[in-house]
């Protein structure tokens, strides 16, 4: 059934929000608010691979289902679309102009600075290696391998096959390179260098977002995203294990070697640089970069300061602080608080610990208590984040914005 022209702008908004990786319950909330302010009765359901729109009129209804591939997180595009949505709600833009605005937003997302992204991938890998404890040699090669990973990311845009096998292939290639390096440089921290190089793809944020959607009662979308995140984690783990199995069958490699000798003061530089490196990766707008980086730094510092109270309490309070700071920065910058909230949550997510827990039995086959402890920490961190979001009121329904002419009364 063909959807009437008057509903086309809602369909376009929903697709744009989906493409740029916004959680399903937020998309549904946005679309419902826009429909109400335009005098439209509708029901919307977003899932990882499709969006269902239902519009009701007096004697008829219109149902439109569109298949849309899973989106990738783009905070800059989300910020711009949120501004566009608010213009629609405030009746500051007509329906015909909405598609033109969306075309401009889509065009801006295609402008990519490869140099900035290369530096960002390198910096995130190097800084993370410092945060988890490494030595100077491993730090240097983490930087190089982080930049190499972006080369693989760039190549995936040229080949559908590479895009489909990217997670396992990147982990495999990095593992083989690191194993070969240990033959020349015995004091390389093998496991930590591998982890730091691919940390940007460890699905900690994706797992947290999936649990966030399940908590908000978006069970279909959340369950699908959680399963996809777990499979993604195992794809990367498979690539690492395959690389290690191949190399250990050919040469003698010490999998248990680990030396942490970086000065503690380097951590104080690694935290802000790591937070800043995430900005171009998430394509954050220039006007939101300062507050975004500050939110990430605040999140990490809070968990460190409260670490004495245990991982659950420190993560819970850290999440509450991040939500509060995100709301404050959102009011100051007129940007959706989600843009800052996600950057703060990234600094709390347990993706690296999940990966380390999986690999612990391989790198240290004689011990199992370390793995159990890591998985326990992962569970506590996830509970702390979700509990913090829940108690902070993140899952509340969006309050309808008043139209401009109403606020002037």
N, C-alpha and C positions, 0 to 999 in steps of 0.2 A: 504494500500500500504506500502510495506516494505521500510524503509528509508535506503539509501546506507550507508555503513560503514563510509565513510568520513564525514558524518554529525553527527555521534553518539556523538562525544565529545561536540558539541553545545547543543544537547538534554540533556546530563548529566549535563552540566553547568547550563542550565536553570532550571532544576529540583532542583539542589542544592541551587541555589539562592532563589527559591520559598519556599523551605522547611524551610529555616532559616529566613523567614519573611521580605525579602527585598521588598520595594515598587515596584509595577508593572512597573511603567514607568522607574525605574532604571534598572530593569531586562531586559526590552526591549532594553534599551540603551546599556547595556553591551553586550547583544547577537548580536546586530547590529554591534557594533564596532569590536567584535571578528570575525564575519563573513566577514566583509569588509577586515580586515587585512589578512585573509586567502584566499582571492579571491573568496569568496562564496557570491552569491546573495540570500538573504533571507528576510522574513518578519515574525515578531514574535508578538504574543499577549498573555499576561499573565493575568489571572483573578484569583480570590480567590480560585477557585476549579479546574481549568484546564489551560494547556498551549498549544497554537497552534503554530506549527512551519511550515512554508512553504518555501521550497527551490526551486529556479528556475534555470533551465539549458536551453540550446539553444532550444531544441524541447520538453522538458518535465518539469514537476514540481512534487515535492514530498511534500505531506501534512501529517503531523503527529500531532495527538492530544492526549495528555496524561492527564488523570484525576489525580489530585494531591490534597490531603486535604490541607486546609489552614495551613500555616506554623506558627511557633512561633519564635519570635525575638531572634536571637543568634548572637551577635556582634562579638564574637570571630571567629565563623565559617565564617561569612561574610568577616571578615578581611583576613582570610586565602584563601578563594575562590577568593577574589579580587587580592591577590598576584598571585594565580594560573592563573587567567585570564590575568594578565599583562605578565606572562611568555609566555602564548600562543600568545599574541599579539606581543611580542618581539622575537618570534620563538626560545625561550630558552627551549622548551619542545615539544616532539613529541606527536601526538595524542594518541598513545598507552599508554603513561605514565600518561595521564590525569586521567583515571579511577582509577589508583593506588593511585594518589594524593587525589582524592575525597574520596576513601575508608579510607585513613588515617585521613582525616578531619572528616568524619562521625564517625570514631572510637573515636576520641578525644572528640566529643560532648557527648558521652555516659559515659565518666568519670566524675562522679558527686561526689562532696564532700558534703555529707549530713550535716555535722557539720557546715561548712561554710555557707551553704544555710539556715540552721536553725537560725544561728546568724544574717544573713542578713535580713531575714524576721522579726525577732524580733526587730532588730535595726531600720529598716525602719518604722515599726509601732510605736515604741516608739518615734523616732525623729519627725515623722509627728505629733504626738499628742502634742509635745512641740511647733511646728511651728504654730498650729492652736489654741493654748492656752488651757491649761489644768491644773490639779493639780497633786501632787506627786503620789497619790493613782491611779489615772487614768493612769498616765504614766507607773507605774509599771505593771499594768494589761494589758496595751497595748503591752508591751514587751512580756509578757507571752502568750497572745492571738496571737501575730504575729508568735511566734514559733509554737503554736498549729496549725495555718493555714498551715504552711509548712508540718505538719504531714498529714493534709488532702490532700495536693498536692501530697505527696508521695503515699497515698492510691489510688489516682485516676489512677496511673500507673498500679494498680493491678486489677482495675474493670472498665469495659466500662460503666456500669450504673452510677458509681460515677463520671466518667469523663463527662457524659452528663448532670448531674444535679449539678455539682460542684458549679457553681456560686451562685445559689439559696440556695443550702444546706449549704455552708460555711457561707453565710450571716445569714441564719436561726439559725445555731448552735451558732454562735458568739453572736447573739442577745439574744437568750435564756440564754446563760451563763452570759452575762452582766446584764440582768434583774434579774437573781438569785443573782448575786453579790450585786445589789443595796439593796436587802433585808437584807444583812448582813453589807454592807458598804454604808450607805445612801449618803455619799458625793462623790460617784463615778459619774463622768460625763458620763452619759449613751450614749448619741448620739455621742459624740466625740470619746469615746472609741470604739464604734462599727465601726465608720468611719475609725479610725486609724488602726484598726485590719485588715480591708479588703482593705485598700487604694491601695495596690500593684495590685489589680485586677480591680480597677475602670478604665474604658477604656478611660481615657483622651488622652493618647498617640495614641490609636487606632483611636479615633475620629479625632485627628489632622492629622494623617497619611492619613485617608480617604479623608479629605478635601484637603490635599496636593496633592493627586492623582487626585482629581476632578479638582483642579486648573491647574494641568499639562496636562489636557485634557484626562486623562485616566478615562473616564466617567463610563464605565461599571464596572471596578474594584473598582474605588473610591465609586461609588454609592452602590455597594454591601457591601463593607467594612463599609461604614457609617451606613447602615441599620443594619448590624450585630453588630456594636458597640453600637448602641442605644438599640437594643434588649438585649445585654449583660448588659447594665446599668439597664434596667428594671428587668432583672432576679435577680440582686443583690438587687434592691429596693424591689422587691416582697418578697425575703427571709427575709429582715429586717421587712417589714410590717407584714408578717405572724407571725414572732416571737413575735413582739410587741402585735399583736392582741391576740395571744394565752396567753401570760403572763399577759396582763392587764385584761383578762377575768377571770383569776384565782386569782391574787393578786393585791393589790393597789400599783402602781408604778408611781413615779413622773417623767414624761417625759421631763419636762422643766428645771430641776435642772442643773445649770452650774456654776462652779467656776474656774476662771483662776488665779492661785497663784504661778506659776513657775517663778523664777527670770528671768529677761530679758537676763541676761548674758548666760543663758542656750541655747538660740537661736544660739549663735555664735558657740557652740559645735554641736548643732543639725544639722545645715546646712551641714558642711563637712561630718559628720558621715552618714547622710541620703544619700548624694551623693556617698559615699564609699560603703554603703550597697547595692546600685544598681549594683555594678560591678559584684559580683558573680551571681546575679539574671539574668543579661544579658550575663553572661559567657564571659566577656571581657578578652582579653589576658593580661598576666602580663605586657608586654611591653607597653600596652596602658592604664593601670590603672591610672597612675598618671595624665596624660593629660585628661583622661575621667572625673575623679573626679574634676579636676580643672575647666573643662568646665562647669560642673553642678554648682559648687560654684559660678563661674563668672556670670552665668545666673541669679541665685537667687539674688545675691548682686546687679546686675544692676537694676533689677525690684524694689528692695527696695530703692535704691538710687534715682530712678526716680519716685517713687510712688506719689510724689507731683504733677506731671504733668498729673496724671490720668492713669487708668489701660490700656487704649488703647495705649497711647504714650509710657509708660514704657515698655509694652510688645513688641511693635514694635521695639523700639531701642534695647531692650534686645535681641531680635531675631537677629537683624543685627550684634550685638556684638558677639553673639554665632556663627553665620555663619563665621565671620571673624576669631575668635579664632580657630574654628574647621579647617579652611583652613590652618592656621599657624601651628597648631599641626600636621595636616596631612602631611605637607611638612617636618616637623622636624622628624616625626616618620616613614614616608613612609607608612602610613596607610590611607585608604580611609577616607575622612573628615566626611562621614556619620556616622562612628563609634562614633565620638565625638559629632557630631551635635545632634544625637538622645539623648545622655545623657544630653545635655544642654536643649533640648526642653522638656524633662521629667520634669524639674524643673519649666517650665512655663505653662504646660498644665492645663486646668481647670476641670479635672475630679472630684476632690473633691468638687469643687463649684457646679458642676452639681448635684451631689448626695445630697449635703446640700440643694440645691434649691428644689429638689423633696421632701425631707423629712421635709422641714421647715413647711409645712402646717400640718404635722402630729404631730411634736414635739411642734409646736406653732400654734395651730389651730385658735387662736384669731387674728393672724396677717397675712397679705398677702403682705405688702409692702416689707418685708425682702426677701420674695421669688422672687418678681419681680426684686428687686435690684440684687440678686444673678444671676438670669438668664441674666440680662443685662451685668453683669461682665463677665459671661461665653462667651457671644457673642462678647464682646470687646476683650477678651483674644484671642479667636479663630481668630478674624479678625486681631489682632496685630501680631500673629504668622504667619499666612498665608501671610499677607502683608509684613512682614519682610523677609520671605523666597522668596517671589516674587521679591521684590526690590533688594535683595542680589544676584539675578541671580541663585538661586538654581535649577530652572527648565530649565536652558539652556541645550542644547544638549551637551553631552560629546564630547570634542575635541578628534579626533583620535590620539592615541599615535603613535609616529614614531617608527619604528622598530630599533633595536639596531644598525644594520649596517648603517641605514640612519643617525642616530644621530652622528656617528663617522665622517661623511663627513665634 
